[in-house]
Each structure stands twice: as structure tokens, then as C-alpha cells.
Amino acid sequence: MMFEHKSVLLKETVDSLCIRPDGIYVDGTLGGGGHAFEVCRRLGPGGRLIGIDQDQDAIAAASKRLAPFGDRAVIVRSNYRQIQDVLEGLQIGRVDGIYLDLGVSSYQLDTAERGFSYREDAPLDMRMDRRNTQTAADLVNGCDESELYRIIRDYGEEKFAKNIAKHIVKARQEKPIETTGELTEIIKAAIPAKMRATGGHPAKRTFQAIRIALNHELEVLDQSIDTMIQLLNPGGRLSIITFHSLEDRIVKNRFRENENPCICPPDFPVCVCGRVSRGRVITRKPILPSEEELEENKRAKSAKLRVFERS
């Protein structure tokens, strides 16, 4: 199927970057190129857009979509955690804006063979980058019960995490869990019937947790924000769209720590730690999708945009 993804908070994200026609901007999660296309439209002949994605299908789709902009758009297959290496390889020191859309693309969710969806029966894969050897099936069949419980509890915020982990371990003693359908049925059996009828699909939180753990999503985000801020020119902005509380908490805390990095005790009359602010948080409260966008795209429901400006 075609790589399609309706870009969430499109105008708000691109507006937040305060695009300069001759500026250099980085899309760290290129996807199908929706945000990147709008950025490129606002660039002049001297401007550049660096698009980064680890998914080969996304690279192919975005390359086609951004082809009309010629060398104004440069596309690199990588993970945004390697953003500094990518820029050094292009002989770029600092940039004027960076943005991330941390949502799983509609293409990835709707293409059964990618193994992200609990609504289709397919191989249990979930790799964002298919060059990686470990799949979701490896994780589900390889982790011990306590580690499965931790993953599902912490990354899925699932109240029945302990029982789900127990059911997974019991099921895989008979045969390896190989498909999304098999895992979904195991999860359903672990959740009380009256709870399965409310709060959305019973497998949603567990699938989210396994995907996050497999692709190291939270660690990559947490370890990358400081670097991305350091790569900004003065006045440059970092804009990040998150889709669940775990991501949003990391972004909010990292932005706050970069704005006020002082670690001196509160009762000290002056700062002695020497840590200097790297800029300011633009969004004291996150920017949310409009009612109109929510009507057009139900997957925008949980999206939040936060913005930081480099001093």
C-alpha cells in the first residue's frame, strides 16, 4: 500500500519553527514527508531541509513527495539520535530548527505485515527499522516474566500488566508466540471480561509498550533532546509532537531543565553551580489539535506540541 500519513498539527508545527527562507531545518522523523513538504514550500533557494527516518518505506515515499524541491531537500536514512553525525556528514554545524513527530505512521499501523496492529493477524514484528534483527516476537518470547511485567506496566501504563505477563509466559511454554493475532488473544484472556468492554481495545496498551521497548523510543528521545538543542542557532527552535504521557513528560522535563539547569539548593542566595540556561520554553502549555482537525483525523486526539527556543 502507499505510504500515507495525515500530518498532525501541521500548520501549528511549521508555524512554530518561524521558518526563514534561507534557513536550515531538520525533520527528525520524516515519515511520508507531510511536515517536510510544508517546510520546503516556505524555503527559498538558499534554504535546506534535512529529512531523517529509519524506515526505508518512509524514505522512498518522502523522496518521491519532496522531489519537486530538488536539492533543497536532503534525505538520510538514520535515526534522529544520530542527528549530529548526519549533520557533520553534510558539513553542517548548526541549524535553525528541528522538529519531531513521534507518532506511528498510518502506513505502519495499517500495513498488517509490519506487525504494529492488534486489529490484523500478521507476523509479530513492530520494527521501525527493519535492518534491526530483534523483532517483537523475539522480545515477547525472550523476556522473563518480571521484565515483561515491567515493560507492559511502565510503557503501556496497563493496570493488568502482571496478569498479561503471566499469561504470555504460560502460553509460550506450549509454543512460541509468533503473530499479532496470537498475542491479542492472550492479552484478551488476561483481562477481566467487564474491563474488556470499556476503554478501547484491550491489547492497545500492551502493543504500545512492546513497540516502545523494542524500538527504544523513550531512551532515544530522552538522550537526544539536549543534543538537538545544542545544535540550534540562537533563536532556533525545537518542536516536538508527542502522543502519550510518557513522551510528553520527557519533553516537558527536558525543556524545563534546559531553560533552568541550575542544581543549587533552593535556599542558596545566588547560583554557584555555573549551569547556564540554553533558552526558553515557548509553550507553557502544549498546543493541542483544533476541533476541526480532530473531526478530520481521529489519530490526532492525543497529540501535544511543545516548543523550545535556543538563546
N, C-alpha and C positions, 0 to 999 in steps of 0.2 A: 504494500500500500504506500501511498505518498506520505512523505514526512510532513504532517500538518500539525500545527500547534497555534492556537489563538493566543497571541501575546497578552499577558495580563498587565494591567496598569501601564499600558503602552505610552500614552501621552504623558502621564504623570512621571514616569521614569525618565523618558528622554528630556522632558522639560527640566527635571531636577538636575540634569548634568550641565545646564547653561551652555549648550554647545557653541563653540567658536568655530567659524568656517575653516580656520587654519589649524585647529587643534588636533591632538592625537587621543583617541579613545579606545578602551579595551572592553569588549564583550567577553566576559569570562565563562559564560555558559551559552554559547552561540545558538544551539538548537537549530530550528528551521530558519533563523535569521530575521525574525519579525522585528525585534527591537533594533537590530543592526541596520535593517533597511531604512528605518526612520532616521537613525543617526546619520547614515550615509547621505540621505536626502538633504540634510542640513549642513553637510560639509562642502567646502569649496575645493578648488584644485589642489590647494596645499594641505588639506586635511587628510587624516587617515583613520581607518577603523581596523583594529586588530581583533579578529574573532577567534576565540579558543573553544574547542569542545573535544571531549574524549570519545564521542560516539561517531563512528565512521559514517553511519547513515545520516546523521546531522550534518557532518562536514560536506557530504555530497549534495544534500538538499540546499544548504546555505550557499555553497559555491555557485549553484545554478541561480539562486534567487538574487545574489549580490553581483552576478556577472556584469550587469549594465554599468556598474560603477568602476569597472576596470581595476587599476592598481590602487585606487582609493581604499579598497577593502583587501586586507591580507588575512588569510585563514590558516590556522595552525591546529593540527590535531595534538592536543595535550590536555592536561588537567590544569585548572586555574591555580592550583597550588604551585605550579612551575612557572607562574607568570613572570617572575624576574628572569629566569633562564630564557623564556620566549622573547622577552623584550631585548635582552642582551644579544640574542641571536640575530635580532633585527637591527642591532646597533641603536637602540632607543634607550635613553636614560630614564627620563620621567615622562609622565603622560598627564593629560588634562582631565581625564575622567575614566572611571572604571565602574562597570555595573554587572550584577549577577541576578539571574532569575533562577532560584533554586528549585523550582517545580519540576516534577517529572513531566516530560512532554506528552501530549495527547497521542502522538505516534507510538511512543514506548508503551503507554498504557493499553492502547487499542490494538497493538500488534501482538497477537497471542504468543507467537514463538519467542518473544523477548522474555516471557515469564514474569512480568510485573503484575499481571492482573489476576485477581481471585475470581473473576467472572468467566474466565475461559480456562479450559483444561489444556495445558501445554507443559513442555519441559520446565522444571523449576530452575530458572536461570538468574534473572534480575541484574546482570552485569551492565553497568553503564558503559564500560569499556570492555569490549569482547576480546581484547588482547589479554586480559587478566585470565588466569587459569581457574581460580576458585569461583564456583557458582553458588547460588542459594542452596541447591541440593547438597553440595559439599558441606556448607555451614550447618544446615538442618540435621544432617546425618552425622556430622563430626563433632559438634559441640556437646559437652556433657550437660546434664540436666540443670545444674546450677548456673552455667553460663547461658544456656537458652533462656532460663528464667530471668536473668539479669538483662539480657538483650530485649526481651519482649516487655519487661516491666519498664526499663529506662527509656528505650527508644520508641516503644509503642504506647507507653502510659496505659497499659492494659491491666485492668483490675483482676482479670483471671489468668494472669501470666503464669503463676505457679502451676495451675491445673493444665494449662495448654502445654507447658514444657513437659509435664508428666505424661500427658497423652502422646506427645511426639516421641518421647523416648520409648514408650511402650509399643507404639505402632512400628517403629523402625527395628525393633527386635525381631519382628516377623519378616519384614522385608524393607529395603531402603525406600525412603520417600522420594519419588522421582518427578512427580508432576504437581502443578499448582492445584489441580483438582483433588489429588490425594491429600495435600496439606490442608486445603479448605475444609474437607470433610472431617479431618482430625480436629481442627480448631472448633468447628461447629459442635462436635461431640463433647468438647471440653467446657462449653459454655452452657449454663442453665437455659432451658427452653424459653422461659419467660423473659430472659435477658436478650435472647437472640431476636426477639420480635421488636426490640426498640434500639435506637442509637445507630442505625445504619448497618451495613454488612458486618457480620461477626468476625470476619477474617481481616477487616481493613487495618486494624491497629497492628496485628501481628505481621502482616505483609509489609507494612511501613517499617516496622522495627527490623525485620530481616534485611530489607533493602538498604536501610541506613547503615547497619552493621557491615554488610558485605562490601559496600562501596566507601566505607569510612567517611561518610558525608559530614558528620558533625566535627570529627577531628580535623578534616581538611579545612572546613570553614573556620574553625577556631584558630587554627595555626596560620591562616592566610590573611586575615584582616589587617593585622599590624603591617605586614609586608606591603599590602596593597595601598595602605595609607601613606607609607614611606615613599612609594613610587609616584605619588601625585605631585604635580607642580603646585606652588602656592595658589590657592583659590580653586584648585581641582577638587572634584567631588567623587565620592564612592557611594553608589546607590545599590541597595540590596533588597530584593523581594524574597520574603520567606513565606512558608506555607503551613508551618506548625509551630507550637510554642517553644520547642527545643531549639530550633533555628533562631527564632526571634529573640529568645533570651540571650543567646550567644552574641548576636549582632548588637543588641541593646547594651549589653555589658561591655563589649569590646569598644564600642563607640564612646561610651561614658569614660572608660579607662584612658582612652587616647585624648579625650578632652581634658580630663583631670587626672593625670597619672600620679599625683603626689601620694606617697605612702606614709607621710609623717602622722604621728598620733594627733587626734583632733584638738588636744589641749595645747599643742605647740603654737607659740605666738607667730612664728614665721616658718616657712618651708626650709628644711635643711637637707632633704633627700636629693635635691637637684634635678628632679624629673620635670621636664618641660612639656607643656601641652602641645599636641601636634595639630590642633584645630578645634572645630566646634561641631556639635550635633545640630543639624538643621531641623530635624524632625523631632520635637519633644514628644509628640505623639505620632504613631505611624500613620502614613497615608493609606487609606483603605479604598477599595473599588467603589465606584458610584453605583447607585441603584440601577441605572441603565446598563452598566457593564454586567452586573450580577444577573440581570434578566437575559442578557445575550450569552453569557458564559458561566455556567454553574460552577466550573472548576476554579473560578476566581474567588469563591466565597471566603476562603481562609487567608487570602493574600494580604501581606502587610509590606509596605515600602518604608525603609529608613535611609536617611541620607547624612553623610558626614562631609564636611568641607575642610580641606587642608589649610593650615595657616602659613 
